[in-house]
């Protein structure tokens, strides 16, 4: 177990050292406050940014940041070096004696340049040392020499070539910077900019800062994001069924990404880890500036009003106009699930039902998931704009399941769908039920002809036995209720209980009454368009059959738009906050594998 923990900690340390490399790009401009007069680079004037610069990162206080990271990670990091110098020497296979040459009080710099001829960019890290010439001597002279010095005349970089075997990375020295890259070619291509130009930059206040300019955003960054989405959609271009609700949002996010003037990523470590991203929309009324203007924002109250036993909660805000724009994409995605597509008339009927439901609901919905010994149960609460219109729209939408192409698709999947009214004890109002029954294995002879499963037909009667991790039940029910104050719905192994709890939570036991959850969500403010909270440790404990184990240790992910002065488009932002207990718990889980 110690070996596993040490391996995990070393991987974490290496990731922390390299985190500045694969992200973002930018141009830092001013002299770093408090930067030392560097005799080793006297006469080495700044050089222009290399063509295709896509990443520029700044780790202002390496020793201090490493100390905070060790405190956050806890246990396994106690086996790692206490200083950045010793950590770097260990990771790079250098003599431990050179650790004292590495200056942990001066920023570590990193830059990445696009490499069209290979899948990864060219990346170089610059680590400040007290005396570059002395470091070269220590590594290349005497009986303990491990490298030979190979000066590169074009860049003035002294390349360090291993005398025996190989090195974990290509190494070089320029001025008072130890340069680290994947290859010598990366060192000579990116190293001069890292060691000669980036030290003139203004040091940020965060533990890590990365600037991403427009050329990178609309070029390689957008290309990589689109490639990832294309892979997720599959060879036929249609998203999997589970991703259909997300498809319009992903497409919109990709359009926004390519329309940003610049973006900034930062990391701050204290008693938690705080990752921030912000983007400035490009002028001209494109997707990014339109999104910043149209984005529906508000506070986190609907999320806090979810049931207290929710281990996952999500809040989404949107306006009627943006929902209307998403309808054609959603229709396309749903129609893509039907073999051969939908004929025009049926397609129009589906679109009309979705448009009506979109118009009738309000500007936010919140949902959550709980786990108990019966399995997972999900619940949703959404704002309602026009109750009567929404009830009719939902019925029209459910009615599209009777369209012959849709019914044939369900039969091929071995499913039968039915709808009706039902009663849920201790819950007033007209509760409706949507039931999906597995009548034959998908693709097997007899699909659509097998008799329905015998047994109780009451709400929640289809819940599987056997606890968390059991096979999905052959019958799944969705229960929903529409009131003036909201649309409530639940699905899973105990939908009746889920529906009761989501209806009662705003005046009863809610996430707002869980101190750790309330404290984690409170800093989000009132500019939220999206928020997600997950309690990973308790989620894992429930899956392991230990429902009472662990205190709440939430992870919060959120996005929104912050108003800008002077009539400029609002800055788009995203953030992730991870509690120390969650980091340490996940580190322990990682070390066990």
C-alpha positions as CSV (number, residue, x, y, z in Angstrom):
1,X,0.0,0.0,0.0
2,X,2.9,2.4,0.7
3,X,4.3,1.7,-2.7
4,X,0.9,2.5,-4.3
5,X,0.6,5.7,-2.3
6,X,4.1,6.7,-3.2
7,X,3.4,6.1,-6.8
8,X,0.2,8.1,-6.7
9,X,2.0,11.0,-4.9
10,X,4.8,11.0,-7.4
11,X,2.3,11.1,-10.3
12,X,0.5,14.0,-8.5
13,X,3.8,15.8,-8.0
14,X,4.8,15.4,-11.6
15,X,1.3,16.6,-12.7
16,X,1.6,19.6,-10.4
17,X,5.0,20.5,-11.9
18,X,3.7,20.1,-15.4
19,X,0.2,21.6,-15.0
20,X,1.3,24.8,-16.5
21,X,2.2,23.2,-19.8
22,X,-0.8,21.9,-21.6
23,X,-3.1,24.8,-21.1
24,X,-3.7,28.2,-22.6
25,X,-1.6,30.8,-24.1
26,X,-1.0,34.5,-24.0
27,X,1.3,37.4,-23.8
28,X,2.5,38.7,-20.5
29,X,3.9,42.1,-20.8
30,X,5.3,43.9,-17.8
31,X,8.3,43.5,-15.6
32,X,7.7,41.0,-12.8
33,X,7.4,42.8,-9.5
34,X,10.2,41.7,-7.2
35,X,12.0,39.7,-10.0
36,X,15.7,39.4,-9.3
37,X,18.3,41.1,-11.4
38,X,19.5,38.1,-13.3
39,X,23.3,38.3,-14.0
40,X,23.0,35.0,-15.9
41,X,20.8,36.5,-18.5
42,X,22.6,39.9,-18.8
43,X,22.8,40.6,-22.5
44,X,20.1,38.1,-23.4
45,X,17.4,40.4,-24.7
46,X,13.8,39.3,-25.0
47,X,12.9,37.5,-28.2
48,X,9.6,37.5,-30.1
49,X,7.0,34.8,-29.3
50,X,7.4,31.7,-31.4
51,X,4.9,31.1,-34.2
52,X,1.9,29.2,-33.0
53,X,2.2,30.1,-29.3
54,X,-0.7,28.5,-27.6
55,X,0.3,28.3,-23.9
56,X,2.0,30.5,-21.5
57,X,1.9,29.7,-17.8
58,X,3.3,31.3,-14.6
59,X,3.8,29.6,-11.2
60,X,4.9,32.6,-9.1
61,X,6.0,31.0,-5.9
62,X,7.0,27.4,-6.4
63,X,8.1,26.5,-2.9
64,X,5.0,28.1,-1.3
65,X,2.7,26.5,-3.8
66,X,4.2,23.1,-3.3
67,X,3.9,23.5,0.5
68,X,0.2,24.3,0.1
69,X,-0.3,21.4,-2.3
70,X,1.3,19.0,0.1
71,X,-1.0,20.2,2.9
72,X,-4.0,19.7,0.6
73,X,-3.0,16.3,-0.6
74,X,-2.1,15.1,2.9
75,X,-0.8,11.5,3.6
76,X,1.0,10.3,0.5
77,X,2.9,13.6,0.0
78,X,4.6,13.2,3.3
79,X,6.9,10.7,1.5
80,X,7.9,13.3,-1.1
81,X,10.6,16.0,-0.9
82,X,9.7,19.1,1.1
83,X,11.1,21.7,-1.4
84,X,10.6,22.2,-5.1
85,X,14.4,21.9,-5.6
86,X,14.5,18.4,-4.2
87,X,11.2,17.5,-6.0
88,X,12.7,18.6,-9.4
89,X,15.9,16.8,-8.8
90,X,14.0,13.6,-7.9
91,X,11.6,13.8,-10.9
92,X,14.4,14.6,-13.4
93,X,16.9,12.1,-12.1
94,X,19.4,14.8,-11.1
95,X,21.9,14.5,-8.2
96,X,20.3,15.5,-5.0
97,X,23.2,17.9,-4.4
98,X,21.9,20.2,-7.2
99,X,18.5,20.7,-5.3
100,X,20.0,23.7,-3.5
101,X,20.7,25.4,-6.8
102,X,17.0,25.6,-7.7
103,X,15.4,28.8,-6.6
104,X,12.0,28.0,-5.2
105,X,11.2,31.7,-4.6
106,X,11.4,32.7,-8.3
107,X,8.6,31.9,-10.8
108,X,8.5,28.7,-12.7
109,X,7.5,29.5,-16.3
110,X,6.0,27.4,-19.1
111,X,5.1,27.8,-22.7
112,X,3.5,25.6,-25.4
113,X,3.7,26.0,-29.1
114,X,1.5,24.3,-31.7
115,X,3.1,21.4,-33.5
116,X,1.0,20.6,-36.6
117,X,3.1,17.6,-37.4
118,X,2.3,15.7,-34.2
119,X,-0.6,15.3,-31.7
120,X,1.0,17.2,-28.8
121,X,2.3,20.7,-28.7
122,X,5.9,21.6,-28.1
123,X,6.2,22.4,-24.4
124,X,9.1,23.8,-22.3
125,X,9.3,24.6,-18.6
126,X,11.8,27.1,-17.2
127,X,12.9,26.6,-13.6
128,X,15.0,29.4,-12.1
129,X,18.4,28.4,-10.7
130,X,20.8,30.5,-8.6
131,X,23.7,30.3,-11.1
132,X,23.2,28.6,-14.5
133,X,26.9,28.2,-15.2
134,X,27.5,26.6,-11.8
135,X,24.7,24.2,-12.4
136,X,26.2,23.1,-15.7
137,X,29.5,22.5,-14.0
138,X,28.0,20.4,-11.3
139,X,26.2,18.2,-13.8
140,X,28.9,17.8,-16.4
141,X,32.3,17.9,-14.5
142,X,34.0,15.7,-12.0
143,X,33.8,12.1,-11.2
144,X,30.0,12.3,-10.5
145,X,29.2,13.9,-13.9
146,X,26.0,12.5,-15.4
147,X,25.7,14.7,-18.5
148,X,27.9,16.2,-21.2
149,X,27.5,19.9,-22.2
150,X,26.4,20.4,-25.8
151,X,26.1,24.2,-26.6
152,X,23.6,25.1,-29.3
153,X,25.0,28.0,-31.2
154,X,21.7,29.2,-32.6
155,X,20.0,29.7,-29.2
156,X,22.9,29.8,-26.7
157,X,21.2,27.0,-24.8
158,X,23.6,24.5,-23.2
159,X,22.0,21.1,-23.9
160,X,22.6,18.5,-21.2
161,X,23.0,15.1,-22.8
162,X,23.1,12.0,-20.5
163,X,26.4,10.2,-20.5
164,X,24.7,6.9,-19.9
165,X,21.2,5.7,-20.6
166,X,18.4,8.2,-21.1
167,X,17.0,11.1,-19.2
168,X,13.3,11.4,-18.2
169,X,13.2,14.7,-20.2
170,X,15.4,16.8,-22.5
171,X,17.3,19.3,-20.4
172,X,19.2,22.5,-21.1
173,X,20.4,25.7,-19.4
174,X,20.0,29.2,-20.7
175,X,21.1,32.1,-18.5
176,X,19.8,31.2,-15.0
177,X,17.0,28.9,-16.2
178,X,17.0,25.1,-16.3
179,X,14.8,24.2,-19.3
180,X,12.8,21.0,-19.4
181,X,11.1,19.6,-22.5
182,X,10.1,16.4,-24.2
183,X,12.9,16.7,-26.8
184,X,15.9,18.8,-27.6
185,X,14.0,20.3,-30.6
186,X,11.3,21.5,-28.2
187,X,14.0,23.1,-26.0
188,X,15.5,25.1,-28.9
189,X,12.1,26.0,-30.4
190,X,10.5,27.3,-27.2
191,X,13.3,27.6,-24.6
192,X,14.6,31.1,-25.7
193,X,11.2,32.6,-25.3
194,X,10.7,31.0,-21.8
195,X,14.1,32.1,-20.5
196,X,14.6,35.4,-22.2
197,X,11.1,37.0,-22.6
198,X,8.8,35.5,-20.0
199,X,10.9,36.6,-17.0
200,X,9.9,40.2,-17.8
201,X,6.3,39.4,-17.2
202,X,4.1,40.8,-14.4
203,X,3.8,38.1,-11.7
204,X,0.2,37.2,-11.0
205,X,-1.2,36.9,-7.5
206,X,-2.6,33.4,-7.9
207,X,-0.7,30.2,-7.4
208,X,-0.9,29.4,-11.1
209,X,-2.1,31.6,-14.0
210,X,-2.4,30.8,-17.7
211,X,-3.4,33.3,-20.4
212,X,-5.0,32.1,-23.6
213,X,-5.2,34.6,-26.6
214,X,-7.5,34.6,-29.5
215,X,-5.4,32.8,-32.0
216,X,-5.1,29.8,-29.7
217,X,-8.8,29.8,-28.8
218,X,-10.1,29.9,-32.4
219,X,-7.3,27.6,-33.6
220,X,-5.8,24.6,-31.8
221,X,-8.0,24.9,-28.6
222,X,-11.2,24.9,-30.5
223,X,-9.9,22.1,-32.8
224,X,-9.1,19.9,-29.9
225,X,-12.5,20.6,-28.3
226,X,-14.4,19.8,-31.5
227,X,-12.4,16.6,-32.0
228,X,-13.3,15.4,-28.4
229,X,-17.0,16.1,-29.1
230,X,-16.9,14.3,-32.5
231,X,-15.4,11.3,-30.8
232,X,-18.2,11.4,-28.1
233,X,-20.9,11.6,-30.8
234,X,-19.6,8.5,-32.6
235,X,-19.1,7.6,-36.3
236,X,-22.6,8.5,-37.4
237,X,-22.4,12.1,-35.9
238,X,-25.4,11.6,-33.6
239,X,-24.9,11.9,-29.9
240,X,-25.6,8.9,-27.7
241,X,-29.0,8.9,-26.1
242,X,-27.6,9.9,-22.7
243,X,-25.9,13.0,-24.3
244,X,-29.0,14.2,-26.2
245,X,-30.0,16.8,-23.6
246,X,-26.4,18.1,-23.5
247,X,-25.9,18.3,-27.3
248,X,-27.3,21.8,-27.9
249,X,-25.4,23.2,-24.9
250,X,-22.1,21.6,-26.1
251,X,-22.6,23.0,-29.6
252,X,-23.3,26.4,-28.2
253,X,-20.2,26.2,-25.9
254,X,-18.0,25.3,-28.9
255,X,-19.3,28.4,-30.8
256,X,-18.6,30.6,-27.8
257,X,-15.1,29.2,-27.3
258,X,-14.1,30.1,-30.9
259,X,-15.5,33.7,-30.4
260,X,-13.5,34.7,-27.3
261,X,-10.9,37.4,-27.5
262,X,-8.9,35.9,-24.7
263,X,-9.3,33.6,-21.7
264,X,-7.5,33.2,-18.4
265,X,-7.1,30.2,-16.1
266,X,-6.0,30.4,-12.5
267,X,-5.5,28.1,-9.6
268,X,-5.5,29.1,-5.9
269,X,-4.7,26.7,-3.1
270,X,-5.7,27.3,0.5
271,X,-7.9,25.0,2.6
272,X,-9.4,24.0,-0.7
273,X,-8.4,24.1,-4.4
274,X,-10.0,26.8,-6.4
275,X,-9.8,26.7,-10.2
276,X,-11.1,29.7,-12.2
277,X,-11.6,30.3,-15.9
278,X,-12.8,33.6,-17.5
279,X,-13.3,34.6,-21.1
280,X,-13.6,38.0,-22.7
281,X,-16.1,38.0,-25.7
282,X,-14.8,39.3,-29.0
283,X,-16.4,42.5,-30.3
284,X,-18.9,42.3,-33.1
285,X,-21.9,40.6,-31.7
286,X,-20.8,37.0,-32.2
287,X,-21.8,33.9,-30.2
288,X,-19.7,34.8,-27.2
289,X,-21.0,38.4,-26.8
290,X,-24.5,37.2,-27.5
291,X,-24.2,34.5,-24.9
292,X,-22.9,37.0,-22.3
293,X,-25.9,39.2,-23.0
294,X,-28.5,36.6,-23.2
295,X,-27.3,34.3,-20.4
296,X,-29.9,33.8,-17.7
297,X,-28.2,34.2,-14.3
298,X,-29.4,34.2,-10.7
299,X,-28.6,32.8,-7.3
300,X,-28.1,29.3,-6.1
301,X,-31.4,29.0,-4.1
302,X,-33.1,26.3,-6.4
303,X,-30.1,24.1,-5.8
304,X,-30.2,24.6,-2.0
305,X,-33.9,23.7,-2.1
306,X,-33.2,20.1,-3.3
307,X,-33.6,17.2,-0.8
308,X,-30.9,17.0,1.8
309,X,-29.9,13.5,0.9
310,X,-28.9,14.5,-2.7
311,X,-25.3,13.5,-3.4
312,X,-25.3,15.2,-6.8
313,X,-27.2,18.4,-7.6
314,X,-27.3,20.5,-10.7
315,X,-28.9,23.9,-11.5
316,X,-29.4,25.3,-15.0
317,X,-30.8,28.7,-15.9
318,X,-31.8,29.6,-19.4
319,X,-34.0,32.1,-21.2
320,X,-37.0,31.4,-23.5
321,X,-35.1,32.8,-26.5
322,X,-32.1,30.5,-26.0
323,X,-34.4,27.5,-25.4
324,X,-36.2,28.3,-28.7
325,X,-32.8,28.3,-30.5
326,X,-32.0,24.9,-29.1
327,X,-35.3,23.3,-30.3
328,X,-34.1,22.4,-33.8
329,X,-30.9,20.8,-32.5
330,X,-32.8,18.8,-29.9
331,X,-35.3,17.6,-32.6
332,X,-32.4,16.6,-34.8
333,X,-30.8,14.7,-31.9
334,X,-34.0,12.9,-31.0
335,X,-34.9,12.1,-34.6
336,X,-31.5,10.7,-35.1
337,X,-32.3,7.9,-32.6
338,X,-35.1,6.7,-34.9
339,X,-33.9,4.4,-37.6
340,X,-34.4,6.1,-40.9
341,X,-35.3,9.4,-39.2
342,X,-38.8,10.9,-38.8
343,X,-41.0,11.8,-41.8
344,X,-41.7,15.6,-42.1
345,X,-45.1,15.5,-40.5
346,X,-44.0,13.5,-37.5
347,X,-40.9,15.6,-37.2
348,X,-43.0,18.8,-37.1
349,X,-45.3,17.2,-34.4
350,X,-42.2,16.4,-32.2
351,X,-40.8,19.9,-32.7
352,X,-44.1,21.6,-31.9
353,X,-44.4,19.6,-28.6
354,X,-40.9,20.5,-27.6
355,X,-41.4,24.2,-28.5
356,X,-44.6,24.3,-26.5
357,X,-43.0,22.7,-23.4
358,X,-40.0,25.1,-23.8
359,X,-42.3,28.1,-23.9
360,X,-44.4,27.1,-20.9
361,X,-41.7,26.2,-18.4
362,X,-39.7,28.8,-16.5
363,X,-36.1,29.9,-16.7
364,X,-34.5,27.3,-14.4
365,X,-34.5,23.7,-13.4
366,X,-32.6,21.9,-10.7
367,X,-32.1,18.2,-10.3
368,X,-30.4,15.7,-8.0
369,X,-29.5,12.1,-7.4
370,X,-29.5,10.1,-4.1
371,X,-28.3,6.6,-3.4
372,X,-29.7,4.2,-0.9
373,X,-29.9,0.4,-0.4
374,X,-32.4,0.1,-3.2
375,X,-30.2,2.0,-5.7
376,X,-30.2,5.4,-7.3
377,X,-33.2,7.8,-7.5
378,X,-33.1,11.1,-9.4
379,X,-35.5,14.0,-8.9
380,X,-36.1,17.3,-10.7
381,X,-37.8,20.6,-9.9
382,X,-38.3,23.2,-12.6
383,X,-39.8,26.6,-12.7
384,X,-43.2,26.9,-14.4
385,X,-44.3,29.9,-16.6
386,X,-47.7,28.7,-17.7
387,X,-49.0,25.6,-15.8
388,X,-51.9,24.7,-18.2
389,X,-49.8,25.1,-21.3
390,X,-47.0,23.0,-19.8
391,X,-49.3,20.2,-18.8
392,X,-50.7,20.1,-22.3
393,X,-47.3,20.3,-23.9
394,X,-46.0,17.3,-21.8
395,X,-49.0,15.2,-22.9
396,X,-48.3,16.1,-26.5
397,X,-44.7,15.2,-26.1
398,X,-45.5,11.9,-24.6
399,X,-48.0,11.3,-27.3
400,X,-45.2,11.3,-29.9
401,X,-44.2,7.9,-28.5
402,X,-47.3,6.5,-30.4
403,X,-45.8,7.7,-33.7
404,X,-45.2,4.5,-35.8
405,X,-41.4,5.2,-36.3
406,X,-40.9,5.9,-32.6
407,X,-43.0,2.9,-31.5
408,X,-41.0,0.7,-33.9
409,X,-37.7,1.9,-32.5
410,X,-38.9,1.2,-28.9
411,X,-39.9,-2.3,-30.0
412,X,-36.6,-3.0,-31.5
413,X,-35.0,-2.0,-28.2
414,X,-37.3,-4.4,-26.4
415,X,-39.2,-1.6,-24.7
416,X,-42.9,-0.7,-24.2
417,X,-44.0,2.7,-23.0
418,X,-47.3,3.5,-21.3
419,X,-48.7,6.6,-19.5
420,X,-51.4,7.2,-17.0
421,X,-52.4,8.7,-13.6
422,X,-51.4,7.3,-10.3
423,X,-51.5,8.1,-6.6
424,X,-48.6,8.7,-4.3
425,X,-49.3,8.4,-0.6
426,X,-48.8,11.6,1.4
427,X,-48.7,13.7,-1.7
428,X,-51.5,15.9,-3.0
429,X,-52.1,16.7,-6.6
430,X,-52.5,14.8,-9.9
431,X,-49.5,12.6,-10.2
432,X,-48.8,11.2,-13.7
433,X,-46.7,8.1,-14.5
434,X,-44.6,7.2,-17.6
435,X,-43.6,3.6,-17.5
436,X,-41.0,1.9,-19.7
437,X,-41.1,-1.9,-19.6
438,X,-38.5,-4.3,-20.9
439,X,-40.5,-6.9,-22.8
440,X,-37.6,-8.6,-24.6
441,X,-33.9,-8.2,-24.9
442,X,-33.1,-5.6,-27.5
443,X,-32.6,-7.1,-30.9
444,X,-33.9,-10.5,-29.8
445,X,-36.7,-12.4,-31.5
446,X,-40.0,-11.6,-29.9
447,X,-39.2,-8.0,-29.0
448,X,-42.4,-6.2,-28.7
449,X,-44.4,-9.4,-28.2
450,X,-43.2,-10.7,-24.8
451,X,-45.7,-10.4,-22.0
452,X,-45.2,-7.6,-19.4
453,X,-43.5,-8.6,-16.2
454,X,-46.0,-9.8,-13.5
455,X,-46.1,-8.2,-10.1
456,X,-47.1,-5.0,-8.4
457,X,-47.8,-2.0,-10.6
458,X,-47.7,0.6,-7.9
459,X,-45.3,3.5,-7.9
460,X,-41.8,2.3,-6.9
461,X,-42.9,-1.4,-7.2
462,X,-40.3,-1.9,-10.0
463,X,-37.3,-1.1,-7.8
464,X,-34.7,-3.8,-8.1
465,X,-33.6,-5.8,-5.0
466,X,-30.1,-6.4,-4.2
467,X,-28.9,-2.9,-3.3
468,X,-26.6,-0.5,-5.0
469,X,-25.0,-1.8,-8.1
470,X,-27.8,-4.3,-8.9
471,X,-28.9,-4.8,-12.5
472,X,-31.3,-2.2,-13.9
473,X,-34.9,-3.1,-13.2
474,X,-37.0,-4.5,-16.1
475,X,-39.5,-1.7,-15.4
476,X,-38.7,2.0,-15.0
477,X,-41.2,4.6,-13.9
478,X,-41.1,8.4,-14.2
479,X,-43.5,10.1,-11.9
480,X,-44.3,13.8,-12.3
481,X,-46.5,16.5,-10.9
482,X,-47.2,20.0,-12.1
483,X,-48.1,22.8,-9.7
484,X,-48.1,26.5,-9.9
485,X,-44.8,26.6,-7.9
486,X,-43.0,24.1,-10.2
487,X,-42.8,21.0,-12.2
488,X,-41.6,18.1,-10.0
489,X,-40.4,14.7,-11.3
490,X,-38.6,11.6,-10.1
491,X,-37.2,8.5,-11.7
492,X,-35.2,5.5,-10.4
493,X,-35.5,2.7,-7.9
494,X,-37.9,4.6,-5.6
495,X,-39.6,7.4,-7.7
496,X,-42.6,7.8,-5.3
497,X,-40.3,8.6,-2.4
498,X,-38.1,10.8,-4.6
499,X,-41.1,12.8,-5.8
500,X,-42.4,13.3,-2.2
501,X,-38.9,14.5,-1.1
502,X,-38.4,17.0,-3.9
503,X,-41.8,18.5,-3.4
504,X,-41.3,18.8,0.4
505,X,-37.6,19.9,0.4
506,X,-38.1,23.7,0.1
507,X,-40.0,23.8,3.4
508,X,-38.3,20.7,4.9
509,X,-35.0,18.9,4.8
510,X,-33.0,20.4,2.0
511,X,-29.3,20.9,0.9
512,X,-29.6,24.4,2.4
513,X,-29.8,22.7,5.8
514,X,-26.5,20.8,5.3
515,X,-23.8,23.1,6.6
516,X,-21.0,21.9,4.3
517,X,-23.2,22.1,1.2
518,X,-24.5,25.6,2.1
519,X,-20.9,26.9,2.8
520,X,-19.6,25.4,-0.5
521,X,-22.4,27.0,-2.6
522,X,-22.7,30.3,-0.8
523,X,-19.6,32.0,-2.6
524,X,-21.2,31.5,-6.0
525,X,-23.2,34.8,-5.7
526,X,-26.0,35.8,-8.0
527,X,-24.4,35.6,-11.5
528,X,-24.8,31.8,-11.9
529,X,-26.1,30.3,-15.1
530,X,-25.0,26.7,-14.2
531,X,-24.0,25.0,-11.0
532,X,-23.1,21.4,-10.1
533,X,-22.3,20.1,-6.6
534,X,-21.1,16.6,-6.0
535,X,-20.2,14.9,-2.7
536,X,-17.7,12.3,-4.1
537,X,-16.7,10.7,-0.8
538,X,-20.2,10.0,0.4
539,X,-21.1,8.9,-3.1
540,X,-18.4,6.3,-3.1
541,X,-19.3,5.2,0.5
542,X,-22.9,4.7,-0.6
543,X,-21.8,2.6,-3.6
544,X,-19.7,0.5,-1.2
545,X,-22.7,-0.1,1.0
546,X,-21.6,2.3,3.8
547,X,-24.4,4.9,3.8
548,X,-23.3,6.6,7.1
549,X,-19.6,6.8,6.3
550,X,-17.8,10.2,5.8
551,X,-18.7,13.8,6.3
552,X,-19.8,16.0,3.4
553,X,-16.8,17.1,1.3
554,X,-18.4,18.8,-1.7
555,X,-17.0,19.6,-5.1
556,X,-18.6,22.6,-6.8
557,X,-18.5,23.5,-10.5
558,X,-20.3,26.6,-11.8
559,X,-20.4,29.0,-14.7
560,X,-22.0,32.4,-15.3
561,X,-21.4,35.9,-16.5
562,X,-20.1,38.8,-14.5
563,X,-21.2,42.3,-15.5
564,X,-18.6,44.5,-17.2
565,X,-18.2,48.3,-17.0
566,X,-18.8,50.7,-19.8
567,X,-21.4,48.7,-21.6
568,X,-18.9,46.0,-22.6
569,X,-20.1,42.4,-22.9
570,X,-20.2,40.5,-19.6
571,X,-17.2,38.4,-18.9
572,X,-18.0,34.7,-19.0
573,X,-16.6,32.7,-16.1
574,X,-16.4,29.2,-14.8
575,X,-15.0,27.8,-11.5
576,X,-14.4,24.6,-9.7
577,X,-13.9,24.4,-5.9
578,X,-12.7,21.2,-4.3
579,X,-12.7,20.7,-0.6
580,X,-9.5,19.5,1.1
581,X,-11.2,16.3,2.4
582,X,-12.4,15.4,-1.1
583,X,-8.9,15.9,-2.5
584,X,-7.3,13.7,0.3
585,X,-10.0,11.1,-0.1
586,X,-9.6,10.9,-3.8
587,X,-5.8,10.7,-3.4
588,X,-6.3,7.7,-1.1
589,X,-8.5,6.1,-3.6
590,X,-6.0,6.8,-6.4
591,X,-3.2,5.3,-4.3
592,X,-5.1,2.1,-3.8
593,X,-5.0,1.2,-7.5
